[in-house]
Amino acid sequence: MAAASVDQRFTRYPIVLPLLYTARTPAQNGAEGGWTHNLSEGGACLLLPERLPPRLRLHLHLQTDGAPLEAEGRVIWSGKIGSDLVRHGVAITRIHADHRLLLQDLLLSKGRIRPAGVRLSVALPIMCRCKGQARPPIHGLTGDIGRGGLSLALPDALPPATELVATLRTPAGPLTLPGTVIWVEASKLRGSRTSIRHGLQFTVLDAAVVLALARLLTVIPLQSQLPQPAEAGLLLP
């Protein structure tokens, strides 16, 4: 199956990044969201909401925990994966030298972490309901968000293993994320009146929520970052 593979000369790393992609076709309107499944200097395995045909050209915007990374790619193969997302092998066909350096730095810094999921610093209002408890909702603020979970600051300490239904207030509307508290800031467990940091690990998310989270983590950084010289006119159709 060598003909259906992304270039094997490059080592693949299980780096999970949110992305936006635009198909290079006249019928394509706007960008769609997705996630990387793994990443290399020569290409990536992407989880996308639709099956794309081989040889289709894509413009890719990957959101890292630093600068966004832009590249042109081509679909090599596609196949089904769980959660109603479709796995695609995409070869990088064109990337500006500055963005290639960003990619190389990312692979060097994250490549040995298993798995390596980007955590973006995003401050959004969040409301949490404790499953199985009659207490009123708890309001707080996120600290960072990734594919598998988020950190948040709450006025009260919740013990690990507490099951929550967290609702983010996003520019696109509320986004509900069920999860479990896996850590709480130890120094704030006793008698603190300040906000207490918690770690929330998501439980099973359906495809629509996974894709909404990807769009959130790519669009919000775009709105908050100043335009970079490398983003204007470097990647041609």
C-alpha positions as CSV (number, residue, x, y, z in Angstrom):
1,M,0.0,0.0,0.0
2,A,3.0,2.3,-0.5
3,A,1.2,4.4,-3.1
4,A,-1.5,5.2,-0.6
5,S,0.8,6.4,2.1
6,V,2.2,9.8,3.2
7,D,5.9,9.9,2.6
8,Q,7.5,7.4,4.9
9,R,10.9,9.1,4.9
10,F,9.6,11.3,7.7
11,T,8.9,10.0,11.3
12,R,5.3,10.4,12.3
13,Y,4.5,11.8,15.8
14,P,1.1,11.5,17.6
15,I,0.7,15.2,17.9
16,V,-2.9,16.4,18.2
17,L,-3.6,19.9,16.9
18,P,-6.9,21.6,15.9
19,L,-7.0,22.8,12.3
20,L,-9.0,24.5,9.7
21,Y,-8.9,23.2,6.1
22,T,-10.1,24.7,2.8
23,A,-10.5,22.5,-0.3
24,R,-9.1,24.1,-3.5
25,T,-12.3,23.7,-5.5
26,P,-14.7,26.3,-6.9
27,A,-17.6,24.7,-5.0
28,Q,-15.9,25.0,-1.6
29,N,-17.1,27.8,0.5
30,G,-15.3,28.6,3.8
31,A,-13.1,26.5,6.0
32,E,-14.0,23.4,7.9
33,G,-12.6,22.2,11.2
34,G,-10.7,19.0,12.1
35,W,-7.9,17.5,14.1
36,T,-4.5,16.0,13.4
37,H,-4.1,12.4,14.4
38,N,-0.4,12.3,13.8
39,L,2.1,14.7,12.1
40,S,5.4,14.6,10.3
41,E,7.6,17.0,8.3
42,G,6.2,15.5,5.1
43,G,2.5,15.2,5.9
44,A,-0.2,14.3,8.5
45,C,-3.1,12.0,9.3
46,L,-6.1,14.2,9.7
47,L,-9.6,13.5,11.2
48,L,-12.1,15.4,9.1
49,P,-16.0,15.5,9.1
50,E,-16.3,14.4,5.4
51,R,-14.6,12.0,3.1
52,L,-12.4,13.9,0.6
53,P,-11.3,12.4,-2.8
54,P,-7.6,11.5,-3.5
55,R,-5.5,14.2,-5.1
56,L,-7.7,17.0,-3.7
57,R,-5.6,20.0,-2.8
58,L,-6.1,21.6,0.6
59,H,-5.0,24.7,2.4
60,L,-4.3,23.8,6.0
61,H,-4.2,26.1,9.1
62,L,-2.9,24.2,12.1
63,Q,-3.1,25.9,15.5
64,T,-0.1,25.3,17.7
65,D,0.6,26.6,21.2
66,G,2.7,29.2,19.5
67,A,2.2,30.7,16.1
68,P,-0.3,29.2,13.6
69,L,1.2,27.0,11.0
70,E,0.0,27.2,7.3
71,A,0.7,24.7,4.5
72,E,-0.7,23.5,1.2
73,G,-1.4,19.7,1.0
74,R,-2.9,17.0,-1.1
75,V,-5.1,14.1,-0.1
76,I,-3.4,10.8,-0.6
77,W,-5.9,8.4,1.0
78,S,-9.0,8.3,3.2
79,G,-10.7,5.7,5.4
80,K,-13.3,5.6,8.2
81,I,-12.5,6.1,11.9
82,G,-14.8,6.2,15.0
83,S,-16.9,9.1,16.1
84,D,-18.1,9.7,12.6
85,L,-14.9,11.4,11.6
86,V,-12.9,10.3,8.6
87,R,-9.2,9.6,8.7
88,H,-7.2,11.1,5.8
89,G,-3.5,10.9,4.8
90,V,-2.4,14.3,3.5
91,A,1.0,15.1,2.0
92,I,2.5,18.5,2.5
93,T,3.1,19.9,-1.0
94,R,4.1,23.5,-0.2
95,I,5.1,25.3,2.9
96,H,7.0,28.5,3.4
97,A,10.4,28.3,5.0
98,D,9.3,30.1,8.1
99,H,6.4,27.8,8.6
100,R,8.7,24.7,8.0
101,L,10.9,25.9,10.8
102,L,7.8,26.2,13.0
103,L,6.9,22.6,12.1
104,Q,10.4,21.3,12.8
105,D,10.5,23.0,16.1
106,L,7.0,21.6,17.0
107,L,8.1,18.0,16.1
108,L,11.3,18.5,18.1
109,S,9.6,19.8,21.2
110,K,6.4,17.7,21.2
111,G,7.5,14.6,19.3
112,R,8.6,12.5,22.3
113,I,5.4,13.2,24.3
114,R,2.8,10.4,24.1
115,P,0.3,11.7,23.1
116,A,1.2,15.3,22.5
117,G,-1.9,17.5,22.6
118,V,-1.7,21.2,22.2
119,R,-3.1,23.2,25.2
120,L,-4.0,26.7,24.2
121,S,-4.3,29.5,26.7
122,V,-8.0,30.6,26.3
123,A,-9.9,32.5,29.0
124,L,-13.6,31.8,28.5
125,P,-16.5,31.9,31.0
126,I,-17.5,28.4,32.0
127,M,-20.5,27.0,34.0
128,C,-20.3,23.7,35.7
129,R,-23.0,21.4,37.0
130,C,-22.0,18.5,39.3
131,K,-23.7,15.3,38.1
132,G,-25.8,13.6,40.7
133,Q,-25.7,16.6,43.0
134,A,-28.5,19.2,43.7
135,R,-26.1,22.1,44.2
136,P,-26.5,25.2,42.0
137,P,-24.2,25.7,39.0
138,I,-20.6,26.8,39.6
139,H,-19.3,29.7,37.5
140,G,-15.6,30.0,36.6
141,L,-13.1,30.8,33.9
142,T,-10.9,28.5,31.7
143,G,-7.1,28.7,31.8
144,D,-6.3,26.5,28.8
145,I,-8.1,24.1,26.6
146,G,-7.0,21.1,24.5
147,R,-8.6,18.1,22.7
148,G,-8.7,15.9,25.8
149,G,-9.6,18.4,28.5
150,L,-9.1,21.9,30.1
151,S,-8.0,23.7,33.2
152,L,-10.4,26.0,34.9
153,A,-10.6,28.3,38.0
154,L,-13.6,27.8,40.3
155,P,-14.5,29.5,43.6
156,D,-14.8,26.2,45.4
157,A,-12.6,23.1,45.5
158,L,-14.1,20.0,43.9
159,P,-12.6,16.7,44.8
160,P,-10.9,14.5,42.1
161,A,-13.4,12.1,40.4
162,T,-16.2,14.6,40.5
163,E,-18.2,14.3,37.3
164,L,-19.1,17.6,35.7
165,V,-21.2,18.9,32.8
166,A,-19.3,22.0,31.8
167,T,-20.7,24.6,29.4
168,L,-18.4,27.1,27.7
169,R,-19.7,30.5,26.5
170,T,-18.1,30.8,23.1
171,P,-18.5,33.4,20.3
172,A,-20.4,30.7,18.4
173,G,-22.7,29.9,21.3
174,P,-22.7,27.5,24.3
175,L,-20.6,24.4,24.0
176,T,-21.3,21.5,26.5
177,L,-18.4,19.3,27.5
178,P,-18.9,16.5,30.0
179,G,-15.8,15.5,32.0
180,T,-14.3,14.4,35.2
181,V,-12.1,16.4,37.6
182,I,-8.7,14.7,37.7
183,W,-6.7,17.2,39.8
184,V,-7.2,20.2,42.0
185,E,-4.6,22.7,43.1
186,A,-3.3,21.2,46.3
187,S,-2.2,24.5,47.9
188,K,-5.7,25.9,47.7
189,L,-7.6,23.0,49.2
190,R,-7.9,24.5,52.7
191,G,-9.4,27.8,53.6
192,S,-8.5,29.8,50.5
193,R,-10.9,32.5,49.3
194,T,-9.2,32.8,45.9
195,S,-10.1,30.9,42.7
196,I,-9.0,27.3,42.8
197,R,-7.5,25.7,39.7
198,H,-8.8,22.3,38.5
199,G,-8.1,19.9,35.7
200,L,-11.0,18.5,33.8
201,Q,-10.6,15.5,31.5
202,F,-13.3,15.2,28.9
203,T,-15.4,12.0,28.7
204,V,-16.7,10.8,25.3
205,L,-17.5,13.7,23.0
206,D,-19.6,13.2,19.9
207,A,-18.3,14.3,16.5
208,A,-20.2,17.6,16.4
209,V,-18.7,18.7,19.7
210,V,-15.2,17.6,18.7
211,L,-15.4,19.7,15.6
212,A,-16.9,22.7,17.4
213,L,-13.9,22.5,19.8
214,A,-11.5,22.4,16.9
215,R,-13.1,25.5,15.4
216,L,-13.1,27.3,18.7
217,L,-9.3,26.6,19.3
218,T,-8.4,27.8,15.8
219,V,-10.7,30.9,15.4
220,I,-10.1,32.4,18.9
221,P,-6.3,32.5,18.5
222,L,-6.8,34.0,15.1
223,Q,-8.9,36.8,16.5
224,S,-6.5,37.6,19.3
225,Q,-3.2,37.5,17.3
226,L,-1.8,40.3,15.3
227,P,-1.2,39.5,11.6
228,Q,2.1,38.0,10.9
229,P,4.2,39.0,7.8
230,A,4.5,35.3,6.9
231,E,0.7,35.0,6.6
232,A,0.3,37.4,3.7
233,G,0.8,36.0,0.2
234,L,3.3,33.2,1.1
235,L,1.1,30.3,0.2
236,L,-0.2,30.6,-3.3
237,P,-3.1,28.6,-4.7
